[in-house]
């Protein structure tokens, strides 16, 4: 299934996208898609009725991130070898991770607001993994049992905050609106191999990143497993799996986002986003 959350920010309801691409309101069966509901029990509850028996959600309705009440966001760094090279860093031999504030989560078509003092805002198209079951010390063989599904993500980063101000990566990635997710969460049964998906992003219509998740040095299963050795996954957790080469920081000269720029990341089978960069702080 393709899961959506629709409605005003903070009041989103659960929906699905049917086989014809029509958005359906399933909140009569499942109120919201959260860590408590992104599992087979609730998927089957929705499937008890044919999709056309659920009300249509008008296409002009706002979509929120497709997972709500997220316990935590874990970001993975330098998982694409060529991205590490453009950053002038070694490819890690085990996952490099960071915590990101869940308050940064944004809808897939919401504006991205430049944080106060922002000078070096950058794009990062990423595969997002949503956990449907928690756990720690998870084996690679069992790791995919803990995955609910996948979504398009944009790990928007303020490089000055991240690199120049005490090299605090969390600091550069946690401002409000910097984590657009969606448009929908595609359940794992629809994606045979998450490490074989074309991934790209355009900025103002120009392709900046174009790769395949097969270029990741760790598989999704390896990331879920290895990270579980250092923290406990919870149902509803979000994992940003890292970005391919082509970010603004790696360009010569370095190129960053300006107000009015339009970012549009796409992942095959998972859909596409569109975010406009806005400046509201002096």
LORO-357905 format. One line per field, with one value per residue (C-alpha): residue in one letter; x negated, y, z. Coordinates in Angstrom, 1 decimal. Layout:
residuo <- c(A / ...);
xx <- c(X / ...);
yy <- c(Y / ...);
zz <- c(Z / ...);
END
This chain:
residuo <- c(X / X / X / X / X / X / X / X / X / X / X / X / X / X / X / X / X / X / X / X / X / X / X / X / X / X / X / X / X / X / X / X / X / X / X / X / X / X / X / X / X / X / X / X / X / X / X / X / X / X / X / X / X / X / X / X / X / X / X / X / X / X / X / X / X / X / X / X / X / X / X / X / X / X / X / X / X / X / X / X / X / X / X / X / X / X / X / X / X / X / X / X / X / X / X / X / X / X / X / X / X / X / X / X / X / X / X / X / X / X / X / X / X / X / X / X / X / X / X / X / X / X / X / X / X / X / X / X / X / X / X / X / X / X / X / X / X / X / X / X / X / X / X / X / X / X / X / X / X / X / X / X / X / X / X / X / X / X / X / X / X / X / X / X / X / X / X / X / X / X / X / X / X / X / X / X / X / X / X / X / X / X / X / X / X / X / X / X / X / X / X / X / X / X / X / X / X / X / X / X / X / X / X / X / X / X / X / X / X / X / X / X / X / X / X / X / X / X / X / X / X / X / X / X / X / X / X / X / X / X / X / X / X / X / X / X / X / X / X / X / X / X / X / X / X / X / X / X / X / X / X / X / X / X / X / X / X / X / X / X / X / X / X / X / X / X / X / X / X / X / X / X / X / X / X / X / X / X / X / X / X / X);
xx <- c(0.0 / -0.9 / -0.1 / 0.5 / 1.4 / 3.5 / 4.8 / 3.5 / 0.1 / 0.6 / 4.1 / 3.3 / 5.4 / 4.6 / 5.1 / 4.0 / 3.4 / 5.6 / 4.6 / 5.9 / 3.9 / 6.9 / 6.3 / 8.7 / 9.5 / 9.1 / 9.3 / 12.5 / 10.4 / 7.0 / 7.0 / 3.4 / 0.3 / -2.1 / -4.5 / -1.5 / 0.3 / -2.3 / -2.1 / -0.3 / 2.5 / 3.6 / 2.8 / 5.2 / 7.8 / 7.8 / 8.0 / 11.2 / 13.0 / 12.5 / 10.7 / 13.6 / 15.7 / 13.4 / 14.1 / 12.0 / 9.5 / 9.4 / 6.1 / 5.7 / 5.6 / 2.2 / 0.2 / -1.9 / -4.8 / -3.4 / -4.4 / -3.3 / -4.4 / -7.9 / -10.0 / -13.3 / -15.2 / -18.5 / -20.5 / -23.3 / -26.3 / -28.6 / -26.9 / -27.6 / -31.3 / -31.3 / -29.6 / -32.3 / -34.9 / -33.3 / -33.3 / -37.0 / -36.3 / -37.0 / -34.2 / -33.2 / -33.7 / -30.6 / -27.6 / -28.2 / -25.0 / -23.5 / -20.3 / -18.1 / -15.3 / -11.9 / -10.5 / -12.4 / -9.9 / -8.0 / -5.4 / -6.5 / -5.1 / -5.5 / -7.9 / -11.4 / -12.1 / -15.7 / -16.7 / -17.8 / -21.4 / -21.3 / -24.0 / -24.8 / -21.5 / -22.1 / -20.0 / -20.3 / -18.0 / -17.7 / -15.9 / -13.9 / -13.2 / -10.4 / -10.6 / -7.4 / -8.9 / -11.4 / -14.3 / -18.0 / -20.9 / -19.0 / -20.6 / -21.0 / -18.9 / -16.0 / -16.4 / -13.8 / -11.2 / -11.5 / -10.9 / -7.4 / -8.2 / -10.0 / -9.6 / -11.4 / -13.4 / -15.3 / -17.9 / -18.2 / -21.3 / -22.7 / -26.5 / -27.7 / -25.8 / -27.0 / -30.6 / -31.9 / -30.1 / -31.8 / -31.2 / -27.8 / -26.1 / -22.8 / -22.9 / -23.0 / -20.1 / -17.5 / -15.9 / -12.1 / -11.0 / -14.4 / -13.2 / -10.5 / -9.3 / -6.8 / -4.6 / -3.7 / -5.1 / -5.2 / -4.9 / -7.9 / -5.9 / -5.8 / -9.5 / -11.4 / -14.9 / -15.3 / -18.9 / -18.0 / -16.1 / -17.0 / -17.3 / -17.7 / -17.0 / -16.5 / -17.1 / -15.1 / -14.7 / -18.4 / -19.5 / -22.0 / -22.0 / -21.4 / -22.3 / -20.9 / -20.5 / -22.6 / -25.6 / -25.2 / -28.1 / -25.6 / -22.3 / -19.2 / -19.3 / -22.9 / -22.0 / -19.0 / -21.1 / -24.3 / -22.7 / -20.6 / -23.9 / -24.2 / -20.5 / -17.1 / -14.9 / -11.3 / -8.3 / -7.7 / -11.4 / -12.7 / -16.0 / -17.6 / -20.0 / -22.5 / -22.8 / -24.6 / -27.1 / -26.0 / -25.3 / -26.0 / -28.9 / -30.7 / -30.4 / -33.2 / -32.5 / -30.2 / -26.6 / -23.8 / -20.1 / -18.5 / -15.0 / -12.6 / -14.7 / -12.7 / -14.0 / -12.4 / -13.8 / -12.5 / -12.9 / -11.7 / -8.6 / -8.3 / -7.2 / -8.5 / -8.5 / -8.5 / -9.7 / -10.2 / -12.8 / -11.5 / -13.2 / -11.1 / -13.9 / -16.1);
yy <- c(0.0 / 3.7 / 5.4 / 9.2 / 11.6 / 14.6 / 17.8 / 20.8 / 20.5 / 18.8 / 17.5 / 15.0 / 11.9 / 8.5 / 7.9 / 5.6 / 6.0 / 3.5 / 1.6 / 4.4 / 7.1 / 8.4 / 9.6 / 7.9 / 8.8 / 5.7 / 7.4 / 5.5 / 2.4 / 3.8 / 7.3 / 8.1 / 6.4 / 6.2 / 3.7 / 2.0 / 1.5 / 1.0 / -2.8 / -5.7 / -5.7 / -2.2 / -2.7 / -5.6 / -3.6 / -1.1 / -3.8 / -5.2 / -2.7 / -2.1 / 1.2 / 2.7 / 2.5 / 5.1 / 8.8 / 10.6 / 13.2 / 16.2 / 16.5 / 20.1 / 18.9 / 19.3 / 16.2 / 15.9 / 13.6 / 10.0 / 9.0 / 10.9 / 11.0 / 9.9 / 8.9 / 9.8 / 10.5 / 8.8 / 10.1 / 8.1 / 9.9 / 9.1 / 5.9 / 6.6 / 6.3 / 9.0 / 11.5 / 10.8 / 11.6 / 14.9 / 15.9 / 15.0 / 12.3 / 8.5 / 6.1 / 4.7 / 1.1 / 1.1 / 3.4 / 7.0 / 8.2 / 11.4 / 12.3 / 14.8 / 16.7 / 15.2 / 18.8 / 19.2 / 16.9 / 18.6 / 17.7 / 16.7 / 19.9 / 22.3 / 25.3 / 24.8 / 27.8 / 29.0 / 29.1 / 32.3 / 33.1 / 30.6 / 31.2 / 27.7 / 25.7 / 22.5 / 19.7 / 15.9 / 13.5 / 10.3 / 7.1 / 7.1 / 3.9 / 3.8 / 1.2 / -0.8 / -2.8 / -1.8 / -3.7 / -3.8 / -6.1 / -7.1 / -9.5 / -8.7 / -11.7 / -10.4 / -6.7 / -6.4 / -7.8 / -4.5 / -2.3 / -0.9 / 0.8 / 3.5 / 7.1 / 9.9 / 12.2 / 15.4 / 15.8 / 19.6 / 20.8 / 24.1 / 23.6 / 26.5 / 25.3 / 21.7 / 22.2 / 25.6 / 26.0 / 23.3 / 20.5 / 19.7 / 17.7 / 17.6 / 21.4 / 21.7 / 19.4 / 20.0 / 23.4 / 23.4 / 22.2 / 20.8 / 17.2 / 16.9 / 13.2 / 11.7 / 12.1 / 8.7 / 5.7 / 2.7 / -0.6 / -2.9 / -5.6 / -3.2 / -2.7 / -5.9 / -4.4 / -1.0 / -1.1 / -1.0 / 2.3 / 5.2 / 8.4 / 12.0 / 15.6 / 18.7 / 22.3 / 24.8 / 22.0 / 21.2 / 17.7 / 17.9 / 14.4 / 11.2 / 7.8 / 4.4 / 3.2 / 0.2 / 2.5 / 2.6 / 0.9 / -0.6 / -2.2 / -1.2 / -4.4 / -3.7 / -0.2 / -1.3 / -4.1 / -2.3 / 0.8 / -1.4 / -2.2 / 1.4 / 2.3 / 0.8 / 1.2 / 2.1 / 1.5 / 4.7 / 5.7 / 7.3 / 6.6 / 8.8 / 6.5 / 9.0 / 10.9 / 10.3 / 12.7 / 16.0 / 18.2 / 21.9 / 21.5 / 19.3 / 21.6 / 23.8 / 26.5 / 25.5 / 26.3 / 26.8 / 27.4 / 30.8 / 32.0 / 30.9 / 27.9 / 24.7 / 21.3 / 18.2 / 14.8 / 11.6 / 7.9 / 5.3 / 3.6 / 6.1 / 9.3 / 12.8 / 15.9 / 19.6 / 22.2 / 25.9 / 27.6 / 30.6 / 33.2 / 34.7 / 35.6 / 38.7);
zz <- c(0.0 / -0.3 / 2.9 / 3.1 / 5.9 / 4.9 / 6.5 / 8.3 / 10.1 / 13.5 / 12.6 / 9.8 / 9.2 / 7.7 / 4.1 / 1.2 / -2.5 / -4.4 / -7.6 / -9.7 / -7.9 / -6.0 / -2.4 / 0.0 / 3.6 / 5.8 / 9.1 / 9.9 / 10.1 / 11.2 / 12.7 / 11.9 / 10.6 / 13.5 / 15.1 / 16.6 / 13.3 / 10.6 / 10.8 / 9.2 / 11.8 / 10.8 / 7.1 / 7.1 / 8.9 / 6.1 / 3.5 / 5.0 / 2.9 / -0.9 / -1.5 / -3.3 / -0.1 / 1.5 / 0.9 / -1.7 / -0.4 / -2.8 / -4.6 / -3.4 / 0.2 / 2.0 / 2.5 / 5.6 / 6.2 / 5.8 / 9.4 / 12.5 / 16.1 / 15.2 / 18.2 / 16.7 / 13.4 / 12.8 / 9.9 / 8.2 / 6.8 / 3.9 / 2.9 / -0.8 / -1.4 / -4.1 / -1.8 / 0.8 / -1.9 / -2.8 / 0.8 / 1.1 / 3.7 / 3.9 / 3.2 / 6.6 / 7.4 / 9.7 / 9.6 / 10.8 / 12.4 / 13.9 / 15.8 / 14.1 / 15.9 / 14.9 / 14.9 / 11.6 / 9.8 / 7.0 / 4.4 / 0.9 / -0.7 / 2.2 / 2.0 / 3.4 / 5.7 / 5.9 / 9.6 / 11.1 / 10.3 / 7.4 / 4.7 / 3.3 / 2.8 / 0.9 / -0.6 / 0.0 / -1.7 / 0.4 / 0.8 / 4.1 / 6.0 / 8.5 / 11.3 / 12.0 / 14.9 / 17.5 / 18.8 / 19.6 / 18.6 / 15.5 / 13.1 / 9.5 / 8.6 / 10.8 / 10.0 / 7.3 / 9.6 / 11.5 / 8.4 / 7.6 / 4.4 / 2.4 / 1.4 / -0.4 / 1.9 / 1.5 / 4.3 / 3.9 / 5.7 / 6.8 / 6.2 / 8.2 / 11.2 / 10.5 / 9.7 / 10.8 / 14.1 / 16.2 / 13.6 / 15.1 / 12.4 / 14.4 / 14.6 / 10.8 / 10.2 / 12.9 / 12.1 / 11.5 / 8.0 / 7.0 / 6.7 / 4.0 / 3.8 / 1.4 / -0.6 / 0.7 / 2.6 / 0.4 / 2.4 / 2.0 / 0.1 / -2.9 / -3.0 / -3.6 / -3.2 / -1.5 / -2.6 / -6.3 / -6.7 / -8.9 / -6.9 / -8.1 / -7.3 / -9.4 / -8.2 / -10.3 / -13.0 / -13.2 / -12.2 / -9.3 / -8.0 / -10.0 / -8.7 / -7.5 / -3.9 / -5.0 / -4.7 / -1.0 / 0.8 / 3.4 / 2.6 / 4.4 / 6.3 / 7.4 / 8.5 / 10.6 / 12.1 / 12.8 / 14.2 / 16.6 / 18.3 / 19.5 / 20.2 / 20.5 / 17.4 / 18.2 / 16.0 / 13.9 / 13.9 / 10.7 / 9.2 / 6.5 / 4.8 / 3.3 / 0.1 / -3.3 / -4.8 / -6.2 / -3.2 / -3.3 / -0.8 / -3.2 / -6.2 / -7.5 / -6.6 / -3.7 / -4.5 / -2.0 / -2.0 / -2.2 / -1.5 / -4.3 / -5.3 / -5.9 / -4.9 / -6.3 / -5.2 / -6.8 / -6.1 / -8.4 / -7.0 / -4.1 / -5.8 / -5.9 / -3.7 / -4.5 / -1.9 / -2.4 / -0.3 / 1.7 / 3.9 / 6.7 / 9.2 / 8.9);
END
